[in-house]
Amino acid sequence: MSTGQRDLFVDKLRVAATCAVVLLHTVTGVVDRTDMGGFPWEKRVLLTVVDLVSWCVPVFLMISGYLFLNPKREITFGKMVTKYCRRVVFALFLFGVPYACLEQIALERTFRMGMPVQGFLMVLRGQSWSHMWYLYLIFFLYLLTPALRLLLGKLPEAGRYGLLGVLLVGSSVLPFVKRLTGLEGIPALPDDLIYLFYYLCGFLFAVRKPDGGNAVRDGAEKRPLSAGGRGGTSGGLWLGAALLSLLFTGGGRLLGFPVQMAYNYPFTVVSSVLLFGGAWKCGSAEKICRDKDINTGFLESASAISFGVYLVHPVFLNLYYKFLGLTPLSFPLCVSLPLFFLGTLLPAAAAAYAMRKLPLLRKYVL
């Protein structure tokens, strides 16, 4: 990437995905800890919302792949370990240990001196609050990044698409068919390999131009495209297709479609790739120099606190759900769900903003 330039579409996607993940956890925090037998309609609505926002984690992974697998960016194994992996490890223990302690306090209704040590061990075992799972995932993807860059550099273009095809079919399509048909004998790859698929998808967007050319092969800078030009038009088509995919997915869930899957749900895969592709086509030609007279301060600031928001937003959800005993089901859902979402997002954003004011946190964690 050219120095002094910034992919604004990445900032937009990161902010949107952060809002979506807060909404996702606002909903799953209710569904996962409540007997929904007495709330059949609310359950259907909440599961529909889950389907509509589950693109958030795939988009985060594609952003990481777009940035870290980009051949134009020099990234060594040492840099991945000493900078990026270190940051994840610091975040895991700095936030994961207190969260594990809070979980113990909630269970035992008291505090013991040995809880911090037990919390440290719980983080090592992956037993802190559930949202921290993403940090373990991204840590291992970062460790694999130098090897993946080498592999992708050696593979021909057909080989790259073939690898993605195998991951997509094996970890998404076949598991979906198994759940839909009940035929357990259908061979499939582990579901978790879909995360590698998303990460590698980011690479494919990084090495291509929005107009369909190969950026690395051509060795030329992306040609600016106006919002009404070919890049903007095709991007709009991608985003329109993503919207249709989401509407189809949500409609099916409202009508009672029975198959539930995680981020390897085929409809989630399609929606996620289309959303990322549409944003990339619309915005990747909008790289700007930082000294250019364009007001992007709020967008960049919101993007900068997104990781902090991800780390701290469950604090407020646990406060509402576990300590105060209030959930969106305590009130009419059409009013309560937006209020709980905003009541989580806004204080989390304020906390993340405050944390970035601390130099050590900003430099080594956030």
N, C-alpha and C positions, 0 to 999 in steps of 0.2 A: 504494500500500500504506500502511496505517496505520503511523505511526511507533510504535516500541516493540513491534511485533508481528513474529512470525517464522513462516514456513511450515515446520513441522517435517517435512512430507512431502518437501520439497525436500532437507533435510539427509539424510533417510533414503535418498532416491534417489541423492544425490551420493556417499554413503559406499558404498552397494551397487554403484554403477557404477564407482567407483574400484577396489574389490576385483575386479570383473569384468574391468576392463581389464588389471589386473596378471595375472590368470589367462590372459586372451587372449594377451598378449605372452609369457607363459611358454610357451604352446603354439606360437604362430607363430614364436617364436625358434628352436624345434626344427624345425618343418616347413619353414620357408623356407630353412634352411641345411643341411639333411640330405637325402641321397638316401634317400627313404623306400621305395625298391624292395624293400629287404630287411626292411621292417617293415610288411607289408600290413595286419595287424590293428591294430597301433599307429597307423598312419596313419588308419585309419577312426575309431578312438576319438578321436584328437586333433582330427580335422576335425569330429567330432560336438561336442566341447567348444567348438570355435570357434563353431559354429552356436548353441550354447546360451548363450553369453555375448556375442554380437555386438550385443546390445541396448544395451551400455554407451555407445558413442559416440552413437547416436541419443538416448538418455536425457539425456546431457550437453547435446546441442543443444537438446532440448525444454526443459530447465531454463533455458538461456540465453534462449530465446524467451519462456518464461513470465515471466522477470524483466525483460528489457529491452524487450520489445514491449508490456508491460502499459500500457494508456492511463492508468492511475492514477498511473503513475510519470513524473515529469518528467525527460526525458533530452534534452539538446540535442546537436547535432553537436559543439560545442566540448567538452562533458563526455565524450562518447564518445571523442574523440581524445586529450584531455589526461589522462584518467584510465584508461579501460579499454584503449584501443588502446596507450597508452604502456606499460601494465603488460605487455601481450603482447609488445611489442617488447623491453622490458627482459629478459623471460624468454627470448625467442628468442636474444638475443646473450649474455646472462650464462651460459646453460646450453648453447646451441647451439654457440658457438665452442669451448669446452673439449671438447665431444663430438666436434666435427669434428677437433680436434687429436688426440684419442685414436684416432680412426679412422685418421688418417694415421700415427700412431705404430705402430698395429697392422699396417698394411700395409708400412711401410718399416723397422720394427724399430729406429728411431732417432728422435731429436728434432732438428729444425732450427729455427734462430731465426726463419725465415720462416713457420713453421707457424701461429702465431696470426693473421697477416695472411691467409694462405690459408684458415684456418678462418673468418675474418670474411667473406671472399668466398664461401665455400661456403654460409654461412648465407643470404647475399643470394640465392644461386641455389637455395636450398631443398635443399641437399645434406648437411645434418647428419644425426644419427641419425633413423631412420625415424619414430619416434613424435612428432617435432616437427612433422610435417605438420599436426596438429590445431591448432597455434598459428597457422599461416598461414591456415587455414580460418576460425578464429574471429576473427582480425584483420579479414578482409574482411567477415565477417558484421557485426562491430561497425561498420565503416565504412558499411555499407548500412543500419544500423538506423534512423537518422533518416528516410531516404527510405522504408523499409518501413513505419514507423509512420504516415507521412503517407499512403501508399497504402492501407494497411489501414483507416485512419480514413475515407477517401473511399469505399471499396468497400462496397456493401451486403452483408448476410450471405451471400446467394446467390453473390455475386461472390467472396467469400473462399473459400467451399467449392469453387467452380468452379476457382479458381486452384490450390487444393490438389489437386483431382482431376486437373487437367492435369499437374501435377508428378508425382503418384503414377503415373499411367498412363504418361506419357512417359519417366520416368527409372527406373521399377521394373518395371511389368507388361510393357511392350513389350520391354525388354531381356531379361527372363526368357523371354518367348516366343521371342525370337530365339535364345537359347542352347539352349532346349529343342528347338526344331524345326530349327535350323540354317539358317533362312531369313534370310539377311543383308539381304534387300531390305525387311524390315519397318522403317518409319520409327520413330525413337525420339529422345528428348531425350538430352543428355549424362548419363551416370550420376551425375556429381557434383551435379546439381541436386537429388538426393534430400536433400542436406544442407540446402538451402533449405526443402524440404518439412518436415523435422523442426523447423527453427527456427520456421516459421510455425505448426506444430501447437502449439508452446508458447503462442503468442498465443491460439489458440482456447480453450485451457484457461484462460488468464488472464482472458478476458472472459466466461466462463460460470460459473454456480453449479454445485456438485456435484449439485443436484437437477434440473438441466436448464434452469434459467432463465438469462437473460442478465444478468450482473452489472453491466455497464456501462450497459445500457439501463435496468435497474431502479434503478440508483443507490443501492442499499442494501447494507449490509454482509451478508456471508454469514451465514446463520442457523446457529447451532451445531447439529451433528448428533451424537448419541451413536454410539458404535461399533456399537451394535445397531440404530440407526435406519436411515432410508432410505439415507443416504449410505454408511454402513458396509456395508449389505447389498448395494447395487448395486456398491460398490467391490470387495466380495468376489467378486461375479460376474465383474467385469472381470479381477481377478487370477486367478480360476479359468480363465477363457478364455485368459489369457496362458499359464498353465501348460500347458493342453492344446495350445496352439499350439507351445510349446517342445518338448513331448513328441512331437508329430507331426513337427516339424522334425528333432529328434535321432534319432527312430526311422527316418525316411526316410534320413538320412545313414548310420546303422549298416547299413541294408539296401542301401546302395550307390547312392543317388540321385545321378546324375552331375553335375547342374548346380551349379556353385559361383559365387557372386557375393559382392560386398563388402556394404556396408551398405544397398544397394538391393535385396537379396534380398527378394522379397515376404513370405516367412514371417518374416524379421527385422523388416520394417516393421510387420507385424501384431502381432507379439509386443511390440515396443517401445512402440507406441501403447497397447496394452492394459495393459502394465505401468505406464506413466506415468499413464494414466487411472485405473487401479485405485488407485494410491497417492494420486492427487489426490482422488478421491472419498472414500477412507477418511480422509485426513488434512488436506485443505485447510480443513476447519471447525475444526481444532485449533490455529489461530493462537493464540498465547498472548502475554501481556505478559511482558517479561523479568523483571519483579519478582514474577511469580506464583510461588507455592511449588510448582514442579514441577521435578524433577531432570532437566534436559536437558543438563547440562554436558558429559558424555562425548560425546553425539551432536553437539553444536555444535563441540566440539574436534576430533572426527574429521572433520567436514565442513570445518572450517577448514584442515586439513592436506592435503585431498584433492588440491589442485592441486600442492602440493609433492611428494606421493607420485607423481603422474603424471610430474612432471619428472625425478625421480631414480631411479625403480625400474629403468629399463634399465641403470643402472650395475651393479647386482648381477647382472642377467641376463647382461650381457656378461662380467662377471668369471667367472661359472660356465661359460658356454658357450664363450667365446673364449680366455680366459687359462688357466682350469683344465682346459678340455677335457671338462667334465662336463655331461651333459644328462639329462633324465628317461629317455631311451632307454638310458642306461648302467646302469639298474637296472629292476626290475619296475615297470611303469608305475603300477599301482594304489597303490604306496607312494611312488614317486619324484615323481609329479606334485604331490600335495599338499605334499610336503616342499619342493620347489623353489618352489612358489607361496608358502608361508609363509616360506621362506627369502629371498624377494624382498620380500613385502609388509611383514613386520615391520621389517627394517632400513630400508626406504624410509620407513615411518611414523616411525621414530625419527629419521632424518635430516631429514624434513620438519618434525617437531616442533622439532628443534634450530634449523633455519633460521628458523622463525617467532619464535624468541627474539631474533633480530637485528633491531633496529628498522627499519633501512633496507630489508632484504628484506621484512619484513612489510608495510611501508607502500607500497613501490613495485613489488613483484613478486608476493608471495604473498597 
